[in-house]
Amino acid sequence: MDNYTNDNTARRYIAHVSIFGTTQIHLRNPYIIAWWSAAFPGFGHLLLSKYIRGFVLFIWEVIVNLNANINLGIIYSFQGDIEKVIQVLDTRWLLLYMPVYLFAIWDSYRTTVDMNKVFILADRENHRFNTFSIGALEINYLDKRNPLLAVVWSLCVPGLGQLYIHRIGVAFYVIIWTIIFFYFSHILEAIPFLFLGEIDKATSLVKPEWLLFLPSVYGFSLFDSYMNTVENNKLFEKEQRDFLQKNYQHSKFTLLKGKKVK
């Protein structure tokens, strides 16, 4: 049977499979998405598959954060050195930072609420969607993956979990930025000295303004790969169920509650 092609014959599609990944709409908690935008602007939108908006907000966060010295201010605030916090923060950049930061949180929450409504409508319409895509560069298709494996690979290097579930765009983006953060934070240079017990040497090498980006990247990669693996598995099961019902289930088959079907 030929694979279906999304050709706008439906009012809403629940998913789309391309060589770059599987994009789908599913129910999400708006507060969780907003929290990820608060942790790192752009992450909430990437979770919603709003890639262009997410990439723009992510780059904006890195540029403005570094120029405003926000990460340095966070470190000094943890140390209780408020005077140092006031000295390092650049108000010219800081005043630019706050409106966009709040916008990222608000917009991701608003978009999640809207997309949940769209999902309910698309799910009721239950229109067929494509499940297989092949091109000169890649092949992608719906299948089941292990969520724990996605987490393990994300722990090794952020982005590998996304590669495992074929989220090519996000994987490439996260891996590139992970390399940038590792390089400029000098954390890999400091680790050998840390194992040798030379704490002062390791501390002097690390650039904290770059290092503080890594926990957010690791956390996002873990959450995103796990969540999308689970949702892709649900989508695979739904598509299989609909296909079998349409092509193999008798049209007069009914399942009555409390009664056995002979």
N, C-alpha and C positions, 0 to 999 in steps of 0.2 A: 504494500500500500504506500502510495507516494506521501512524502511528508508535507504537512500543511505549511503555507506561507502567510504570515501576517500581512494582509493587504488592505486593512482599514475597512473590511466588510462588517466588522463588529464595532459597536460604539466604544467599548472598552476591552482591552486585553489584560489578562492577569499576569502574563509573562511574555518574554521575548528571548529567544536563544540566538546568539550570534557568535562569530568566531572569537569575539573579544570577551564573551562571558554570558551568563544568564542573568537577565534583569527581570525582577518580578516585584509585584506589589503584594504586601501582606500586612497583617495587623501589627502595629508597633506601639509601644508605650511612649507617649509624647514626652513624659518626664525623663525617661532614660535617654532619648535622643537629645533633649535639651541639655541634659547633664554632660553628654559627650561634647556638645558645642561649648559648654562652659570649661571643660577640661582642655579643649584645644579647638578653637574655631575652625570649622571646615569638616571636622569628623562627623558631626551630626548629619550634615548634608551628604557626606559620602555613604553613610549607613542607609540613607534614603535613595541612593543611586542618583543623586543630584550632583553629578561629577564636576561639571564646569564651575558651579557655584562653590562646591567644596574645595576644589583646587585653588580658586581665587582667594577664598578666605584663609586657607592654609598658608599660602605664600604671604599674604598680608600679615598673618600672625607672626611668622618668622621674622619678617623685615622690621615690623614696628616693635615687636618685643625686644629684639636685639638693640635697636636704636634708643628705645625708652629705658633699657636696662632693667626690665621688669623681673627677669629671672634672678638677676643679682640682688634686686630689692627683696625678693622672696627669701633668698638665702639669708640675708642680713636680718630680716624680720624673724626668721626661725631662731637666729642667734640672740634675738632680743636687742640688737643694736639699731635702734630707731633712727638715731642721728645719721648713721651710715646709709640707711635706707633713703632718707631725705636727700643726702648728698648725691647718690648715684642715679636717682630717678630723673629723667629728662622730661620736664613738663610739656615741652613742645610736642613731643611724640606721645606722651601719656594721654594728653587731652584728645589726641586723634584716635588713640587706641580704644577708649571706653565706648564711644557710640557704636562703632562697628562690632566690638565684642558683644554688646548687648543685643545688637541686631542679629548676630549669628544665633544667639540663644533663642530669641523671640521667633525668628523666621523658621528655624528648624522645628520648634514646637508647633507653630501654625501650619507648616507644611505637613507634618506628621498627622495632625488632626484631619486635614483635607484628604490626604492619601488614604487614611483609614476609611473615610466615607466612599472614596473611589473604589477601594478594594471590595467593600460590601456590595456595591452595585455591580462590579465586574464579576464577583463570585456568583451573584444571582443570575446574571446573564449567562455565565458558564460557557462562553464561546471557546471554540477550539483555538489553540495557539501552536506555533511551531516548536518542535522538540529536537531538531537536528539541523546543524549548520556545517557546511564544508566549504572551504575556500582554498586558495593557493597557499596560504600561510598556516592555516589552523583547521582543526576539526573540533567541534563542540557538540555535546548531546546531553540530554538529561540522563542522569544515573544516580545511584546512591553512593555516598562517601561516608567515611567514619569521622564524626566531629572531633573525637579525641586526637586523631592523627593530625587534623588541621591545627589544633592547639599546640601539639608537640612541634610541628614544623614552624609555627609562628614563634615559639619560644627560642628556637635555634636562631632564626633571623626573621625579623618582621617582614612580611610580604610573601614568605614561602607558603604559609597556610592559604593565602589567596591564590597562589599559583596552583596549589593542590586541587582547589575547587574551581579553577579556571576563571578567576576574576582577574583577567590579564591587565586591564588598565589600572586598577587599584594596586595590584601586586607590583607592577613596574614603578608606579609613583612612590609607594611606600618604601620599596627597596632602595631607590635612588636617594630619597631623603634620609633613610637610615644610614647609608654610607656617608652622606654629608655630615650628619650629626656625630657619627663615630669619629670621622676624620678631624673635625674642628674641635671636638671635646677632648681629644687626646686620651680617651678612656682606655683604649687598647694599649697605649704606651705605658699607662699607669698601672695596669693590672699586674705585669711581672714584678714591679717594685712592691706592690701590695702583698704578693705571695712571699716575697723575700723579707717582709716585715719592715720595709723602708716606707713608713706611712707618710712622713714629711715629704719625701721625694715624689711619691705618688700624688699627694695633694697639690704640690706645686705644679705638676704637669697638667692637671685637669683644668679645663675651662668650664666653670659651672654654668655660665650663661648658655652654653651649647648642651651641656650634659642634661639639664633639666627638661629638654625636649624628649629625651629617650624614653622615660617612663610612660609618657602619654602615647608615644608611637607603639611601644610594646603592648600596652593595655588595649589600644584600639585594634591592633592586628589580631590579638587573641580573641577579643569579643567579636569582631567582624567575621573572622574566619569560622568561628564556632557557630554563631547565629546563622550565617548564610548556608553553612553545611546542613544544619537542621532544617531550615526553610526549603532548601533545594530538595532534600529528601522528601519532605511533605509534598512538594510540587510534583516530584516524580511519581509518588504513590497516587496522587489525585489524577494525574494524566493517565496512568495505567488503569486505574479504576474506571474512569470515564470511557476509555478505549474499549475495555472488555465489556462494559455494560452495553455500549452502542453496537458492537460487532458480534457479540456472542451471547448476550442475555436475551431470552425470549421476550417478545414484546408484551406478552400477557403475564409475565412473572410478577408476582406481588408478594411482599413479605408482611404478614399480619402480626401485629404484636400479640404475644401470648399464644400463638398457634404455630404448629409445625407445617412446613410446606412440603407436600409429597411430590 
